[in-house]
Amino acid sequence: MNAILPRNEAGWDRAARVILGLGLLSIVFVGPQTPWGWIGLLPLLTGLLGSCPAYTLFGVSTCPMKSPAQK
């Protein structure tokens, strides 16, 4: 699983994605009730998984680096 979905999000990044995703999903059920809120599934899922495919594609990572002693 590590090769398919490498962890590349820091804790703050994951929390922000989950909050953003839940906020966008709430638009589907409360407020203007537009289907655009379903877009919130993307940040919610990437936040829960801890891996962002776009980060992997562009070689970006907000996850703190582990020293060789921690591995």
mmJSON file of the N, C-alpha and C atoms, coordinates in Angstrom:
{"data_MODEL":{"atom_site":{
"group_PDB":["ATOM","ATOM","ATOM","ATOM","ATOM","ATOM","ATOM","ATOM","ATOM","ATOM","ATOM","ATOM","ATOM","ATOM","ATOM","ATOM","ATOM","ATOM","ATOM","ATOM","ATOM","ATOM","ATOM","ATOM","ATOM","ATOM","ATOM","ATOM","ATOM","ATOM","ATOM","ATOM","ATOM","ATOM","ATOM","ATOM","ATOM","ATOM","ATOM","ATOM","ATOM","ATOM","ATOM","ATOM","ATOM","ATOM","ATOM","ATOM","ATOM","ATOM","ATOM","ATOM","ATOM","ATOM","ATOM","ATOM","ATOM","ATOM","ATOM","ATOM","ATOM","ATOM","ATOM","ATOM","ATOM","ATOM","ATOM","ATOM","ATOM","ATOM","ATOM","ATOM","ATOM","ATOM","ATOM","ATOM","ATOM","ATOM","ATOM","ATOM","ATOM","ATOM","ATOM","ATOM","ATOM","ATOM","ATOM","ATOM","ATOM","ATOM","ATOM","ATOM","ATOM","ATOM","ATOM","ATOM","ATOM","ATOM","ATOM","ATOM","ATOM","ATOM","ATOM","ATOM","ATOM","ATOM","ATOM","ATOM","ATOM","ATOM","ATOM","ATOM","ATOM","ATOM","ATOM","ATOM","ATOM","ATOM","ATOM","ATOM","ATOM","ATOM","ATOM","ATOM","ATOM","ATOM","ATOM","ATOM","ATOM","ATOM","ATOM","ATOM","ATOM","ATOM","ATOM","ATOM","ATOM","ATOM","ATOM","ATOM","ATOM","ATOM","ATOM","ATOM","ATOM","ATOM","ATOM","ATOM","ATOM","ATOM","ATOM","ATOM","ATOM","ATOM","ATOM","ATOM","ATOM","ATOM","ATOM","ATOM","ATOM","ATOM","ATOM","ATOM","ATOM","ATOM","ATOM","ATOM","ATOM","ATOM","ATOM","ATOM","ATOM","ATOM","ATOM","ATOM","ATOM","ATOM","ATOM","ATOM","ATOM","ATOM","ATOM","ATOM","ATOM","ATOM","ATOM","ATOM","ATOM","ATOM","ATOM","ATOM","ATOM","ATOM","ATOM","ATOM","ATOM","ATOM","ATOM","ATOM","ATOM","ATOM","ATOM","ATOM","ATOM","ATOM","ATOM","ATOM","ATOM","ATOM","ATOM","ATOM","ATOM"],
"id":[1,2,3,4,5,6,7,8,9,10,11,12,13,14,15,16,17,18,19,20,21,22,23,24,25,26,27,28,29,30,31,32,33,34,35,36,37,38,39,40,41,42,43,44,45,46,47,48,49,50,51,52,53,54,55,56,57,58,59,60,61,62,63,64,65,66,67,68,69,70,71,72,73,74,75,76,77,78,79,80,81,82,83,84,85,86,87,88,89,90,91,92,93,94,95,96,97,98,99,100,101,102,103,104,105,106,107,108,109,110,111,112,113,114,115,116,117,118,119,120,121,122,123,124,125,126,127,128,129,130,131,132,133,134,135,136,137,138,139,140,141,142,143,144,145,146,147,148,149,150,151,152,153,154,155,156,157,158,159,160,161,162,163,164,165,166,167,168,169,170,171,172,173,174,175,176,177,178,179,180,181,182,183,184,185,186,187,188,189,190,191,192,193,194,195,196,197,198,199,200,201,202,203,204,205,206,207,208,209,210,211,212,213],
"type_symbol":["N","C","C","N","C","C","N","C","C","N","C","C","N","C","C","N","C","C","N","C","C","N","C","C","N","C","C","N","C","C","N","C","C","N","C","C","N","C","C","N","C","C","N","C","C","N","C","C","N","C","C","N","C","C","N","C","C","N","C","C","N","C","C","N","C","C","N","C","C","N","C","C","N","C","C","N","C","C","N","C","C","N","C","C","N","C","C","N","C","C","N","C","C","N","C","C","N","C","C","N","C","C","N","C","C","N","C","C","N","C","C","N","C","C","N","C","C","N","C","C","N","C","C","N","C","C","N","C","C","N","C","C","N","C","C","N","C","C","N","C","C","N","C","C","N","C","C","N","C","C","N","C","C","N","C","C","N","C","C","N","C","C","N","C","C","N","C","C","N","C","C","N","C","C","N","C","C","N","C","C","N","C","C","N","C","C","N","C","C","N","C","C","N","C","C","N","C","C","N","C","C","N","C","C","N","C","C","N","C","C","N","C","C"],
"label_atom_id":["N","CA","C","N","CA","C","N","CA","C","N","CA","C","N","CA","C","N","CA","C","N","CA","C","N","CA","C","N","CA","C","N","CA","C","N","CA","C","N","CA","C","N","CA","C","N","CA","C","N","CA","C","N","CA","C","N","CA","C","N","CA","C","N","CA","C","N","CA","C","N","CA","C","N","CA","C","N","CA","C","N","CA","C","N","CA","C","N","CA","C","N","CA","C","N","CA","C","N","CA","C","N","CA","C","N","CA","C","N","CA","C","N","CA","C","N","CA","C","N","CA","C","N","CA","C","N","CA","C","N","CA","C","N","CA","C","N","CA","C","N","CA","C","N","CA","C","N","CA","C","N","CA","C","N","CA","C","N","CA","C","N","CA","C","N","CA","C","N","CA","C","N","CA","C","N","CA","C","N","CA","C","N","CA","C","N","CA","C","N","CA","C","N","CA","C","N","CA","C","N","CA","C","N","CA","C","N","CA","C","N","CA","C","N","CA","C","N","CA","C","N","CA","C","N","CA","C","N","CA","C","N","CA","C","N","CA","C","N","CA","C","N","CA","C","N","CA","C"],
"label_alt_id":[null,null,null,null,null,null,null,null,null,null,null,null,null,null,null,null,null,null,null,null,null,null,null,null,null,null,null,null,null,null,null,null,null,null,null,null,null,null,null,null,null,null,null,null,null,null,null,null,null,null,null,null,null,null,null,null,null,null,null,null,null,null,null,null,null,null,null,null,null,null,null,null,null,null,null,null,null,null,null,null,null,null,null,null,null,null,null,null,null,null,null,null,null,null,null,null,null,null,null,null,null,null,null,null,null,null,null,null,null,null,null,null,null,null,null,null,null,null,null,null,null,null,null,null,null,null,null,null,null,null,null,null,null,null,null,null,null,null,null,null,null,null,null,null,null,null,null,null,null,null,null,null,null,null,null,null,null,null,null,null,null,null,null,null,null,null,null,null,null,null,null,null,null,null,null,null,null,null,null,null,null,null,null,null,null,null,null,null,null,null,null,null,null,null,null,null,null,null,null,null,null,null,null,null,null,null,null,null,null,null,null,null,null],
"label_comp_id":["MET","MET","MET","ASN","ASN","ASN","ALA","ALA","ALA","ILE","ILE","ILE","LEU","LEU","LEU","PRO","PRO","PRO","ARG","ARG","ARG","ASN","ASN","ASN","GLU","GLU","GLU","ALA","ALA","ALA","GLY","GLY","GLY","TRP","TRP","TRP","ASP","ASP","ASP","ARG","ARG","ARG","ALA","ALA","ALA","ALA","ALA","ALA","ARG","ARG","ARG","VAL","VAL","VAL","ILE","ILE","ILE","LEU","LEU","LEU","GLY","GLY","GLY","LEU","LEU","LEU","GLY","GLY","GLY","LEU","LEU","LEU","LEU","LEU","LEU","SER","SER","SER","ILE","ILE","ILE","VAL","VAL","VAL","PHE","PHE","PHE","VAL","VAL","VAL","GLY","GLY","GLY","PRO","PRO","PRO","GLN","GLN","GLN","THR","THR","THR","PRO","PRO","PRO","TRP","TRP","TRP","GLY","GLY","GLY","TRP","TRP","TRP","ILE","ILE","ILE","GLY","GLY","GLY","LEU","LEU","LEU","LEU","LEU","LEU","PRO","PRO","PRO","LEU","LEU","LEU","LEU","LEU","LEU","THR","THR","THR","GLY","GLY","GLY","LEU","LEU","LEU","LEU","LEU","LEU","GLY","GLY","GLY","SER","SER","SER","CYS","CYS","CYS","PRO","PRO","PRO","ALA","ALA","ALA","TYR","TYR","TYR","THR","THR","THR","LEU","LEU","LEU","PHE","PHE","PHE","GLY","GLY","GLY","VAL","VAL","VAL","SER","SER","SER","THR","THR","THR","CYS","CYS","CYS","PRO","PRO","PRO","MET","MET","MET","LYS","LYS","LYS","SER","SER","SER","PRO","PRO","PRO","ALA","ALA","ALA","GLN","GLN","GLN","LYS","LYS","LYS"],
"label_asym_id":["A","A","A","A","A","A","A","A","A","A","A","A","A","A","A","A","A","A","A","A","A","A","A","A","A","A","A","A","A","A","A","A","A","A","A","A","A","A","A","A","A","A","A","A","A","A","A","A","A","A","A","A","A","A","A","A","A","A","A","A","A","A","A","A","A","A","A","A","A","A","A","A","A","A","A","A","A","A","A","A","A","A","A","A","A","A","A","A","A","A","A","A","A","A","A","A","A","A","A","A","A","A","A","A","A","A","A","A","A","A","A","A","A","A","A","A","A","A","A","A","A","A","A","A","A","A","A","A","A","A","A","A","A","A","A","A","A","A","A","A","A","A","A","A","A","A","A","A","A","A","A","A","A","A","A","A","A","A","A","A","A","A","A","A","A","A","A","A","A","A","A","A","A","A","A","A","A","A","A","A","A","A","A","A","A","A","A","A","A","A","A","A","A","A","A","A","A","A","A","A","A","A","A","A","A","A","A","A","A","A","A","A","A"],
"label_entity_id":["1","1","1","1","1","1","1","1","1","1","1","1","1","1","1","1","1","1","1","1","1","1","1","1","1","1","1","1","1","1","1","1","1","1","1","1","1","1","1","1","1","1","1","1","1","1","1","1","1","1","1","1","1","1","1","1","1","1","1","1","1","1","1","1","1","1","1","1","1","1","1","1","1","1","1","1","1","1","1","1","1","1","1","1","1","1","1","1","1","1","1","1","1","1","1","1","1","1","1","1","1","1","1","1","1","1","1","1","1","1","1","1","1","1","1","1","1","1","1","1","1","1","1","1","1","1","1","1","1","1","1","1","1","1","1","1","1","1","1","1","1","1","1","1","1","1","1","1","1","1","1","1","1","1","1","1","1","1","1","1","1","1","1","1","1","1","1","1","1","1","1","1","1","1","1","1","1","1","1","1","1","1","1","1","1","1","1","1","1","1","1","1","1","1","1","1","1","1","1","1","1","1","1","1","1","1","1","1","1","1","1","1","1"],
"label_seq_id":[1,1,1,2,2,2,3,3,3,4,4,4,5,5,5,6,6,6,7,7,7,8,8,8,9,9,9,10,10,10,11,11,11,12,12,12,13,13,13,14,14,14,15,15,15,16,16,16,17,17,17,18,18,18,19,19,19,20,20,20,21,21,21,22,22,22,23,23,23,24,24,24,25,25,25,26,26,26,27,27,27,28,28,28,29,29,29,30,30,30,31,31,31,32,32,32,33,33,33,34,34,34,35,35,35,36,36,36,37,37,37,38,38,38,39,39,39,40,40,40,41,41,41,42,42,42,43,43,43,44,44,44,45,45,45,46,46,46,47,47,47,48,48,48,49,49,49,50,50,50,51,51,51,52,52,52,53,53,53,54,54,54,55,55,55,56,56,56,57,57,57,58,58,58,59,59,59,60,60,60,61,61,61,62,62,62,63,63,63,64,64,64,65,65,65,66,66,66,67,67,67,68,68,68,69,69,69,70,70,70,71,71,71],
"pdbx_PDB_ins_code":[null,null,null,null,null,null,null,null,null,null,null,null,null,null,null,null,null,null,null,null,null,null,null,null,null,null,null,null,null,null,null,null,null,null,null,null,null,null,null,null,null,null,null,null,null,null,null,null,null,null,null,null,null,null,null,null,null,null,null,null,null,null,null,null,null,null,null,null,null,null,null,null,null,null,null,null,null,null,null,null,null,null,null,null,null,null,null,null,null,null,null,null,null,null,null,null,null,null,null,null,null,null,null,null,null,null,null,null,null,null,null,null,null,null,null,null,null,null,null,null,null,null,null,null,null,null,null,null,null,null,null,null,null,null,null,null,null,null,null,null,null,null,null,null,null,null,null,null,null,null,null,null,null,null,null,null,null,null,null,null,null,null,null,null,null,null,null,null,null,null,null,null,null,null,null,null,null,null,null,null,null,null,null,null,null,null,null,null,null,null,null,null,null,null,null,null,null,null,null,null,null,null,null,null,null,null,null,null,null,null,null,null,null],
"Cartn_x":[0.82,0.0,0.859,2.034,2.878,3.335,3.554,3.993,2.837,1.625,0.469,0.027,-0.09,-0.524,0.513,1.579,2.587,2.042,2.36,1.915,2.708,2.013,2.691,1.988,1.182,0.497,0.827,1.138,1.384,0.053,0.115,-1.095,-1.964,-1.326,-2.098,-2.764,-2.09,-2.618,-3.838,-3.716,-4.826,-6.036,-5.803,-6.899,-7.6,-6.82,-7.402,-8.247,-7.777,-8.521,-9.833,-9.805,-11.022,-12.037,-11.584,-12.491,-13.062,-12.211,-12.673,-13.663,-13.348,-14.224,-15.59,-15.61,-16.889,-17.668,-16.961,-17.618,-18.265,-17.54,-18.101,-19.258,-19.139,-20.233,-21.491,-21.321,-22.497,-23.321,-22.688,-23.405,-24.467,-24.236,-25.198,-26.489,-26.357,-27.513,-28.08,-27.238,-27.651,-27.223,-27.932,-27.558,-28.129,-27.319,-27.85,-28.23,-27.796,-28.11,-27.795,-26.591,-26.162,-25.325,-25.334,-24.527,-23.018,-22.601,-21.179,-20.515,-21.296,-20.737,-20.126,-20.537,-19.969,-18.475,-17.982,-16.54,-15.78,-16.471,-15.857,-15.396,-15.872,-15.41,-13.917,-13.403,-11.982,-11.065,-11.196,-10.308,-10.587,-11.841,-12.167,-11.456,-11.528,-10.887,-9.365,-8.784,-7.324,-6.857,-7.651,-7.297,-7.381,-8.389,-8.533,-7.464,-7.078,-6.064,-4.635,-4.432,-3.09,-2.223,-2.834,-2.091,-2.84,-2.121,-2.718,-2.081,-2.889,-2.335,-1.646,-2.153,-1.52,-0.143,-0.017,1.291,2.268,1.803,2.654,3.079,2.143,2.416,3.48,3.398,4.325,5.507,5.603,6.739,6.729,5.55,5.416,5.068,5.531,5.17,5.202,4.148,4.134,4.414,4.568,4.838,6.268,6.463,7.827,8.738,9.978,10.96,11.367,11.529,11.999,13.506,14.172,15.617,15.889,17.071,17.383,17.243,17.452,17.34,15.882,14.926,13.505,12.906,13.546,12.982,13.004],
"Cartn_y":[-1.193,0.0,1.25,1.175,2.344,2.83,1.921,2.324,2.937,2.462,2.973,4.327,4.429,5.668,6.122,6.788,7.225,8.362,8.325,9.389,10.646,11.692,12.925,14.168,14.001,15.127,15.196,16.395,16.609,16.625,16.565,16.56,17.789,18.975,20.198,20.196,19.637,19.564,18.636,17.507,16.543,17.149,17.826,18.443,19.514,20.325,21.372,20.775,19.682,19.034,18.431,17.816,17.221,18.316,19.4,20.508,21.131,21.369,21.932,20.996,19.712,18.735,18.677,18.653,18.626,19.918,21.035,22.316,22.342,21.86,21.83,20.85,19.708,18.733,19.269,20.125,20.683,21.551,22.085,22.895,22.059,20.767,19.891,19.776,19.765,19.51,20.768,21.773,22.991,24.184,25.257,26.461,26.419,26.763,26.844,25.485,24.396,23.029,22.802,23.153,22.934,21.66,21.001,19.787,20.064,21.305,21.625,21.233,21.069,20.667,19.287,18.438,17.086,17.117,18.247,18.39,18.23,18.434,18.279,16.86,15.887,14.506,14.367,15.118,15.0,15.405,16.615,16.931,16.072,15.667,14.817,13.469,12.829,11.521,11.608,12.624,12.736,13.056,13.828,14.111,12.883,12.061,10.842,9.814,9.74,8.771,9.235,10.548,11.075,11.103,10.927,10.902,11.687,12.581,13.383,12.983,12.493,12.1,13.256,14.469,15.618,15.885,15.74,15.893,14.859,13.634,12.569,12.873,13.339,13.646,14.732,15.763,16.89,16.792,15.705,15.504,16.403,16.802,17.684,16.837,17.273,16.6,17.609,17.647,18.483,17.644,16.348,15.423,15.651,15.753,15.989,14.813,15.132,14.107,13.337,12.028,11.195,11.03,11.125,10.916,9.414,9.026,7.592,6.819,7.468,6.784,6.435,7.187,6.953,5.868,5.491,4.523,3.16],
"Cartn_z":[0.0,0.0,0.0,0.578,0.669,-0.704,-1.65,-2.985,-3.775,-3.539,-4.27,-3.726,-2.41,-1.764,-0.738,-1.182,-0.217,0.646,1.925,2.82,2.482,2.071,1.69,2.226,3.278,3.889,5.373,5.837,7.261,8.001,9.311,10.131,9.919,9.843,9.64,8.265,7.271,5.909,5.871,6.541,6.594,7.293,8.425,9.179,8.341,7.648,6.811,5.685,5.1,4.024,4.523,5.699,6.251,6.574,7.193,7.52,6.25,5.261,3.993,3.306,3.286,2.647,3.311,4.641,5.352,5.13,5.084,4.818,3.441,2.448,1.093,0.986,1.635,1.602,2.273,3.264,3.934,2.986,1.938,0.949,0.231,0.127,-0.557,0.256,1.572,2.428,3.097,3.347,4.03,3.182,3.282,2.533,1.135,0.138,-1.233,-1.833,-1.214,-1.658,-3.139,-3.516,-4.895,-4.976,-6.123,-6.276,-6.289,-6.408,-6.392,-5.082,-4.04,-2.754,-2.766,-3.713,-3.805,-4.097,-4.565,-4.799,-3.481,-2.356,-1.046,-0.744,-1.514,-1.311,-1.574,-2.532,-2.882,-1.724,-1.162,-0.037,1.197,1.38,2.524,2.417,1.267,1.083,1.151,0.51,0.56,1.974,2.719,4.108,4.983,4.774,5.568,5.23,3.973,3.547,3.834,3.897,4.134,2.899,1.741,0.491,-0.576,-1.242,-2.303,-3.641,-4.595,-5.891,-6.62,-6.482,-7.138,-6.524,-5.213,-4.569,-5.115,-5.262,-5.791,-7.224,-8.02,-9.418,-9.567,-8.715,-8.816,-7.86,-7.099,-6.208,-4.988,-4.528,-3.373,-2.154,-0.987,0.252,1.392,2.196,3.389,4.617,4.425,5.513,6.006,7.319,7.815,7.477,7.18,6.833,8.078,7.948,9.044,8.921,10.05,10.024,9.896,9.425,9.274,10.593,11.742,13.026,13.356,12.802,13.086,12.205,11.132,10.202,10.723],
"occupancy":[1.0,1.0,1.0,1.0,1.0,1.0,1.0,1.0,1.0,1.0,1.0,1.0,1.0,1.0,1.0,1.0,1.0,1.0,1.0,1.0,1.0,1.0,1.0,1.0,1.0,1.0,1.0,1.0,1.0,1.0,1.0,1.0,1.0,1.0,1.0,1.0,1.0,1.0,1.0,1.0,1.0,1.0,1.0,1.0,1.0,1.0,1.0,1.0,1.0,1.0,1.0,1.0,1.0,1.0,1.0,1.0,1.0,1.0,1.0,1.0,1.0,1.0,1.0,1.0,1.0,1.0,1.0,1.0,1.0,1.0,1.0,1.0,1.0,1.0,1.0,1.0,1.0,1.0,1.0,1.0,1.0,1.0,1.0,1.0,1.0,1.0,1.0,1.0,1.0,1.0,1.0,1.0,1.0,1.0,1.0,1.0,1.0,1.0,1.0,1.0,1.0,1.0,1.0,1.0,1.0,1.0,1.0,1.0,1.0,1.0,1.0,1.0,1.0,1.0,1.0,1.0,1.0,1.0,1.0,1.0,1.0,1.0,1.0,1.0,1.0,1.0,1.0,1.0,1.0,1.0,1.0,1.0,1.0,1.0,1.0,1.0,1.0,1.0,1.0,1.0,1.0,1.0,1.0,1.0,1.0,1.0,1.0,1.0,1.0,1.0,1.0,1.0,1.0,1.0,1.0,1.0,1.0,1.0,1.0,1.0,1.0,1.0,1.0,1.0,1.0,1.0,1.0,1.0,1.0,1.0,1.0,1.0,1.0,1.0,1.0,1.0,1.0,1.0,1.0,1.0,1.0,1.0,1.0,1.0,1.0,1.0,1.0,1.0,1.0,1.0,1.0,1.0,1.0,1.0,1.0,1.0,1.0,1.0,1.0,1.0,1.0,1.0,1.0,1.0,1.0,1.0,1.0,1.0,1.0,1.0,1.0,1.0,1.0],
"B_iso_or_equiv":[0.0,0.0,0.0,0.0,0.0,0.0,0.0,0.0,0.0,0.0,0.0,0.0,0.0,0.0,0.0,0.0,0.0,0.0,0.0,0.0,0.0,0.0,0.0,0.0,0.0,0.0,0.0,0.0,0.0,0.0,0.0,0.0,0.0,0.0,0.0,0.0,0.0,0.0,0.0,0.0,0.0,0.0,0.0,0.0,0.0,0.0,0.0,0.0,0.0,0.0,0.0,0.0,0.0,0.0,0.0,0.0,0.0,0.0,0.0,0.0,0.0,0.0,0.0,0.0,0.0,0.0,0.0,0.0,0.0,0.0,0.0,0.0,0.0,0.0,0.0,0.0,0.0,0.0,0.0,0.0,0.0,0.0,0.0,0.0,0.0,0.0,0.0,0.0,0.0,0.0,0.0,0.0,0.0,0.0,0.0,0.0,0.0,0.0,0.0,0.0,0.0,0.0,0.0,0.0,0.0,0.0,0.0,0.0,0.0,0.0,0.0,0.0,0.0,0.0,0.0,0.0,0.0,0.0,0.0,0.0,0.0,0.0,0.0,0.0,0.0,0.0,0.0,0.0,0.0,0.0,0.0,0.0,0.0,0.0,0.0,0.0,0.0,0.0,0.0,0.0,0.0,0.0,0.0,0.0,0.0,0.0,0.0,0.0,0.0,0.0,0.0,0.0,0.0,0.0,0.0,0.0,0.0,0.0,0.0,0.0,0.0,0.0,0.0,0.0,0.0,0.0,0.0,0.0,0.0,0.0,0.0,0.0,0.0,0.0,0.0,0.0,0.0,0.0,0.0,0.0,0.0,0.0,0.0,0.0,0.0,0.0,0.0,0.0,0.0,0.0,0.0,0.0,0.0,0.0,0.0,0.0,0.0,0.0,0.0,0.0,0.0,0.0,0.0,0.0,0.0,0.0,0.0,0.0,0.0,0.0,0.0,0.0,0.0],
"pdbx_formal_charge":[null,null,null,null,null,null,null,null,null,null,null,null,null,null,null,null,null,null,null,null,null,null,null,null,null,null,null,null,null,null,null,null,null,null,null,null,null,null,null,null,null,null,null,null,null,null,null,null,null,null,null,null,null,null,null,null,null,null,null,null,null,null,null,null,null,null,null,null,null,null,null,null,null,null,null,null,null,null,null,null,null,null,null,null,null,null,null,null,null,null,null,null,null,null,null,null,null,null,null,null,null,null,null,null,null,null,null,null,null,null,null,null,null,null,null,null,null,null,null,null,null,null,null,null,null,null,null,null,null,null,null,null,null,null,null,null,null,null,null,null,null,null,null,null,null,null,null,null,null,null,null,null,null,null,null,null,null,null,null,null,null,null,null,null,null,null,null,null,null,null,null,null,null,null,null,null,null,null,null,null,null,null,null,null,null,null,null,null,null,null,null,null,null,null,null,null,null,null,null,null,null,null,null,null,null,null,null,null,null,null,null,null,null],
"auth_seq_id":[1,1,1,2,2,2,3,3,3,4,4,4,5,5,5,6,6,6,7,7,7,8,8,8,9,9,9,10,10,10,11,11,11,12,12,12,13,13,13,14,14,14,15,15,15,16,16,16,17,17,17,18,18,18,19,19,19,20,20,20,21,21,21,22,22,22,23,23,23,24,24,24,25,25,25,26,26,26,27,27,27,28,28,28,29,29,29,30,30,30,31,31,31,32,32,32,33,33,33,34,34,34,35,35,35,36,36,36,37,37,37,38,38,38,39,39,39,40,40,40,41,41,41,42,42,42,43,43,43,44,44,44,45,45,45,46,46,46,47,47,47,48,48,48,49,49,49,50,50,50,51,51,51,52,52,52,53,53,53,54,54,54,55,55,55,56,56,56,57,57,57,58,58,58,59,59,59,60,60,60,61,61,61,62,62,62,63,63,63,64,64,64,65,65,65,66,66,66,67,67,67,68,68,68,69,69,69,70,70,70,71,71,71],
"auth_comp_id":["MET","MET","MET","ASN","ASN","ASN","ALA","ALA","ALA","ILE","ILE","ILE","LEU","LEU","LEU","PRO","PRO","PRO","ARG","ARG","ARG","ASN","ASN","ASN","GLU","GLU","GLU","ALA","ALA","ALA","GLY","GLY","GLY","TRP","TRP","TRP","ASP","ASP","ASP","ARG","ARG","ARG","ALA","ALA","ALA","ALA","ALA","ALA","ARG","ARG","ARG","VAL","VAL","VAL","ILE","ILE","ILE","LEU","LEU","LEU","GLY","GLY","GLY","LEU","LEU","LEU","GLY","GLY","GLY","LEU","LEU","LEU","LEU","LEU","LEU","SER","SER","SER","ILE","ILE","ILE","VAL","VAL","VAL","PHE","PHE","PHE","VAL","VAL","VAL","GLY","GLY","GLY","PRO","PRO","PRO","GLN","GLN","GLN","THR","THR","THR","PRO","PRO","PRO","TRP","TRP","TRP","GLY","GLY","GLY","TRP","TRP","TRP","ILE","ILE","ILE","GLY","GLY","GLY","LEU","LEU","LEU","LEU","LEU","LEU","PRO","PRO","PRO","LEU","LEU","LEU","LEU","LEU","LEU","THR","THR","THR","GLY","GLY","GLY","LEU","LEU","LEU","LEU","LEU","LEU","GLY","GLY","GLY","SER","SER","SER","CYS","CYS","CYS","PRO","PRO","PRO","ALA","ALA","ALA","TYR","TYR","TYR","THR","THR","THR","LEU","LEU","LEU","PHE","PHE","PHE","GLY","GLY","GLY","VAL","VAL","VAL","SER","SER","SER","THR","THR","THR","CYS","CYS","CYS","PRO","PRO","PRO","MET","MET","MET","LYS","LYS","LYS","SER","SER","SER","PRO","PRO","PRO","ALA","ALA","ALA","GLN","GLN","GLN","LYS","LYS","LYS"],
"auth_asym_id":["A","A","A","A","A","A","A","A","A","A","A","A","A","A","A","A","A","A","A","A","A","A","A","A","A","A","A","A","A","A","A","A","A","A","A","A","A","A","A","A","A","A","A","A","A","A","A","A","A","A","A","A","A","A","A","A","A","A","A","A","A","A","A","A","A","A","A","A","A","A","A","A","A","A","A","A","A","A","A","A","A","A","A","A","A","A","A","A","A","A","A","A","A","A","A","A","A","A","A","A","A","A","A","A","A","A","A","A","A","A","A","A","A","A","A","A","A","A","A","A","A","A","A","A","A","A","A","A","A","A","A","A","A","A","A","A","A","A","A","A","A","A","A","A","A","A","A","A","A","A","A","A","A","A","A","A","A","A","A","A","A","A","A","A","A","A","A","A","A","A","A","A","A","A","A","A","A","A","A","A","A","A","A","A","A","A","A","A","A","A","A","A","A","A","A","A","A","A","A","A","A","A","A","A","A","A","A","A","A","A","A","A","A"],
"auth_atom_id":["N","CA","C","N","CA","C","N","CA","C","N","CA","C","N","CA","C","N","CA","C","N","CA","C","N","CA","C","N","CA","C","N","CA","C","N","CA","C","N","CA","C","N","CA","C","N","CA","C","N","CA","C","N","CA","C","N","CA","C","N","CA","C","N","CA","C","N","CA","C","N","CA","C","N","CA","C","N","CA","C","N","CA","C","N","CA","C","N","CA","C","N","CA","C","N","CA","C","N","CA","C","N","CA","C","N","CA","C","N","CA","C","N","CA","C","N","CA","C","N","CA","C","N","CA","C","N","CA","C","N","CA","C","N","CA","C","N","CA","C","N","CA","C","N","CA","C","N","CA","C","N","CA","C","N","CA","C","N","CA","C","N","CA","C","N","CA","C","N","CA","C","N","CA","C","N","CA","C","N","CA","C","N","CA","C","N","CA","C","N","CA","C","N","CA","C","N","CA","C","N","CA","C","N","CA","C","N","CA","C","N","CA","C","N","CA","C","N","CA","C","N","CA","C","N","CA","C","N","CA","C","N","CA","C","N","CA","C","N","CA","C","N","CA","C","N","CA","C"],
"pdbx_PDB_model_num":[1,1,1,1,1,1,1,1,1,1,1,1,1,1,1,1,1,1,1,1,1,1,1,1,1,1,1,1,1,1,1,1,1,1,1,1,1,1,1,1,1,1,1,1,1,1,1,1,1,1,1,1,1,1,1,1,1,1,1,1,1,1,1,1,1,1,1,1,1,1,1,1,1,1,1,1,1,1,1,1,1,1,1,1,1,1,1,1,1,1,1,1,1,1,1,1,1,1,1,1,1,1,1,1,1,1,1,1,1,1,1,1,1,1,1,1,1,1,1,1,1,1,1,1,1,1,1,1,1,1,1,1,1,1,1,1,1,1,1,1,1,1,1,1,1,1,1,1,1,1,1,1,1,1,1,1,1,1,1,1,1,1,1,1,1,1,1,1,1,1,1,1,1,1,1,1,1,1,1,1,1,1,1,1,1,1,1,1,1,1,1,1,1,1,1,1,1,1,1,1,1,1,1,1,1,1,1,1,1,1,1,1,1]
}}}
